[in-house]
Amino acid sequence: MVLRSLLSLAFLTVIIFSVESQNLKVKRKGVTPLDVTKNAPDNNYLYTLNQFAGKWQEVNRTDSKNSSIAFKDTLFYNFSGKNVFSRDGVNMSLKGEAAIEPGNVLVAAADVFTIRSMNNNQVVLDDGDYLHTLVRKKEFWYETLPTNYVVPEKNITPVSVNASALFGKWKVYRRDAKPGSENHRILIRILNVTEIKDEHTAIGEVTFYQTEKLEILPCTITLSGERIHIATSKGSWNMNVYKADGKDLVFGDASLMYYCKPL
């Protein structure tokens, strides 16, 4: 009788532990488990697009050492359902798709962030290099200016460049995506050109984001007229070059544009 009672107690303990374990989600080794039953959206996502509805403006930017960074390319996002209009203080962006993906990843018109924290009026987004703090706004500051005050840079004419103009490490600081484009699933983040073979050929590395994962692969860069071809062992990109003056590198196509600055 005692043995039967002990076995019943042990079985009940296993059931309780199993049920409670299903309600806990460990983010990474060494981090306290999160109780996903408390205010968690469907599919155990911690955030939904509904929380982003409206206008958000960047007010602070910090690096990996939590040091504040001066910036002019302020991020502006206006979310409406599954669409988002984005721009920054330097270039105008197009309307694109918005989505919340596994791992609390926010995709906003080809910009990709990990959501670090969020409440009704503030969100902290991590792009892998910087933490961007945005606050909710009724209207953006530039919307109060005369309509001809802010003139975005337009790169509408492709240009021919020498491979030497690409030398160096280029960080993508902005992307413009056309609505409905699927190119945002494979995004270039860094193009590091380390060697110039001739005026049309260079070699280096490309860092890109695909399916929640950053990859770095060796690449060969070939220039042909106004076209740039970036080839790796897993695939390639073929685009137009719009600017390459040593201070800015702009390339892309009708569905996705990349704006780069040297690192």
C-alpha positions in Angstrom: 0.0 0.0 0.0 2.8 2.4 0.9 4.7 1.4 -2.3 1.5 2.1 -4.4 1.2 5.6 -2.8 4.8 6.4 -3.5 4.5 5.4 -7.1 1.3 7.5 -7.5 3.0 10.5 -6.0 6.0 10.2 -8.3 3.8 9.9 -11.4 1.8 13.0 -10.3 5.1 14.9 -9.8 6.3 14.0 -13.4 3.0 15.2 -14.9 3.2 18.5 -13.0 6.8 19.0 -14.0 6.0 18.2 -17.7 3.1 20.6 -17.8 5.1 23.5 -16.2 8.1 22.8 -18.4 6.0 23.3 -21.5 5.1 26.8 -20.2 8.8 27.8 -19.9 11.0 28.9 -22.8 14.8 29.2 -22.3 16.2 31.9 -24.6 19.8 30.7 -24.3 22.1 28.9 -22.0 22.5 30.6 -18.7 19.4 32.8 -19.1 16.4 32.5 -16.8 13.5 30.7 -18.5 10.6 32.9 -19.7 7.0 32.1 -18.8 5.4 32.2 -22.2 1.9 31.7 -20.8 1.8 35.3 -19.5 0.6 37.8 -22.1 2.3 35.8 -25.0 0.8 36.2 -28.5 -0.3 33.2 -30.6 2.4 30.6 -31.6 4.4 31.7 -28.5 5.7 34.8 -30.3 6.5 37.5 -27.7 5.4 40.3 -30.1 2.9 40.9 -32.9 2.6 43.4 -35.7 -0.4 44.9 -34.0 1.9 46.2 -31.3 3.8 48.1 -34.0 0.8 49.8 -35.6 1.5 53.5 -36.1 4.6 55.7 -36.3 7.9 55.1 -34.7 11.0 57.4 -34.6 14.5 56.6 -33.5 15.7 58.7 -30.5 18.9 56.8 -29.4 21.5 54.5 -30.8 24.2 52.6 -28.8 27.0 50.2 -29.8 27.9 46.8 -28.3 29.6 48.6 -25.4 26.4 50.5 -24.6 28.0 53.7 -25.7 25.8 56.3 -27.3 26.5 56.8 -31.0 25.9 60.1 -32.9 23.8 59.5 -36.0 22.1 61.5 -38.8 20.3 58.6 -40.5 17.4 58.6 -38.0 15.0 55.7 -38.6 11.3 56.4 -39.2 8.7 53.6 -39.5 5.0 53.8 -40.1 3.4 50.4 -39.7 -0.1 49.6 -41.1 -1.1 46.0 -40.9 1.4 43.9 -42.9 2.8 47.0 -44.6 5.4 49.5 -43.5 6.7 52.7 -44.9 10.3 53.4 -43.8 12.8 56.2 -44.3 15.8 57.7 -42.6 17.4 61.1 -42.3 19.5 60.5 -45.4 17.4 58.5 -48.0 13.8 58.0 -48.7 12.6 54.4 -48.5 9.7 52.7 -50.2 6.7 51.0 -48.8 7.4 47.3 -48.1 6.2 44.3 -46.2 6.4 43.9 -42.4 6.5 40.6 -40.5 7.4 39.0 -37.1 9.5 35.9 -37.6 10.6 33.2 -35.1 13.2 34.4 -32.6 11.5 37.8 -32.2 12.8 39.0 -35.5 11.2 42.1 -37.1 11.4 42.4 -40.9 10.4 46.0 -41.9 10.7 46.8 -45.6 14.0 44.8 -45.9 15.4 46.0 -42.6 15.9 43.2 -40.2 16.1 43.5 -36.4 15.9 41.4 -33.3 13.4 42.9 -30.9 15.1 43.3 -27.5 12.3 45.0 -25.6 9.0 46.7 -26.2 6.2 48.5 -24.4 3.4 50.6 -25.8 5.5 53.7 -26.4 9.1 52.4 -26.9 10.9 49.6 -28.6 14.6 48.6 -28.7 15.7 46.9 -32.0 19.1 45.2 -32.5 20.5 45.1 -36.0 23.6 43.0 -35.0 25.8 46.1 -34.7 23.7 48.7 -32.9 20.8 49.0 -30.6 18.2 51.4 -31.9 15.7 52.9 -29.5 12.5 54.1 -31.1 9.5 55.9 -29.6 5.9 56.1 -30.8 4.9 59.4 -32.5 1.7 61.0 -33.6 3.7 62.7 -36.4 7.3 62.7 -37.5 9.3 65.9 -37.1 9.9 66.3 -40.9 6.1 66.2 -41.5 5.8 69.6 -39.9 8.3 71.1 -42.4 7.5 72.7 -45.7 7.0 70.0 -48.4 10.1 71.1 -50.3 12.4 71.1 -47.2 13.4 67.4 -47.3 14.7 66.3 -50.7 15.8 62.6 -50.7 18.8 61.5 -52.6 17.8 59.8 -55.9 20.0 57.3 -57.6 18.1 56.7 -60.8 21.0 56.4 -63.3 23.4 53.4 -63.2 27.1 54.3 -63.5 30.2 52.4 -64.7 32.9 52.1 -62.1 36.4 50.7 -61.8 36.9 47.8 -59.4 39.4 49.9 -57.4 36.4 52.1 -56.4 35.0 49.2 -54.4 38.1 48.5 -52.3 37.5 48.4 -48.6 34.9 47.2 -46.2 31.3 48.5 -46.8 28.5 48.3 -44.3 24.9 48.4 -45.5 23.2 51.1 -43.4 20.0 51.3 -45.4 17.9 49.2 -47.8 14.9 50.2 -49.9 12.5 47.4 -50.8 9.7 47.4 -53.2 6.4 46.0 -51.9 5.9 42.3 -52.5 9.6 41.7 -53.1 11.0 38.4 -51.8 14.6 39.6 -52.0 14.4 40.7 -48.4 14.8 37.0 -47.4 18.5 37.1 -48.5 20.0 40.4 -47.5 23.6 41.7 -47.9 24.9 43.3 -44.7 28.7 43.8 -45.4 30.7 43.7 -48.6 34.4 43.4 -47.8 36.6 43.9 -50.9 40.1 42.9 -50.0 41.9 42.5 -53.3 41.7 44.1 -56.8 42.6 41.7 -59.6 42.1 44.2 -62.5 39.8 47.0 -63.4 36.8 44.6 -63.7 37.5 42.0 -61.0 38.0 42.0 -57.3 37.8 39.4 -54.5 36.7 39.5 -50.9 33.9 38.4 -48.5 30.2 39.0 -48.3 28.2 38.9 -45.1 24.5 38.2 -45.6 21.4 37.4 -43.7 19.2 34.4 -44.6 16.5 32.7 -42.6 17.5 34.2 -39.3 21.2 33.4 -39.8 24.2 35.4 -40.7 26.7 33.9 -43.1 30.1 35.0 -44.3 31.4 33.6 -47.5 34.3 34.4 -49.9 33.2 36.1 -53.0 34.3 37.2 -56.4 33.1 40.6 -57.6 32.9 41.2 -61.4 32.1 44.5 -63.0 30.6 44.7 -66.5 29.6 48.2 -67.6 27.1 49.4 -65.0 26.5 45.9 -63.6 28.0 44.3 -60.5 28.1 40.5 -60.1 28.8 39.1 -56.6 29.4 35.3 -56.7 29.7 32.9 -53.8 29.7 29.1 -53.4 26.0 29.3 -52.4 24.7 31.8 -54.9 25.1 35.2 -56.5 23.7 38.7 -56.8 23.4 40.7 -60.1 22.7 44.4 -59.7 23.3 47.8 -61.1 25.8 50.2 -59.5 24.4 53.7 -58.8 27.2 55.3 -56.8 30.8 54.4 -55.9 32.8 57.6 -55.0 34.8 56.3 -52.0 32.3 57.8 -49.5 29.2 56.0 -50.6 28.5 52.7 -52.4 24.9 52.3 -53.8 23.8 49.3 -55.7 20.7 47.3 -56.4 17.8 46.7 -58.7 14.2 47.6 -59.2 13.1 45.6 -56.1 15.9 46.2 -53.6 18.5 49.0 -53.2 21.5 48.9 -50.9 23.1 52.0 -49.4 26.6 51.5 -48.0 29.2 53.4 -46.0 32.8 52.4 -45.4 33.7 50.7 -42.1 
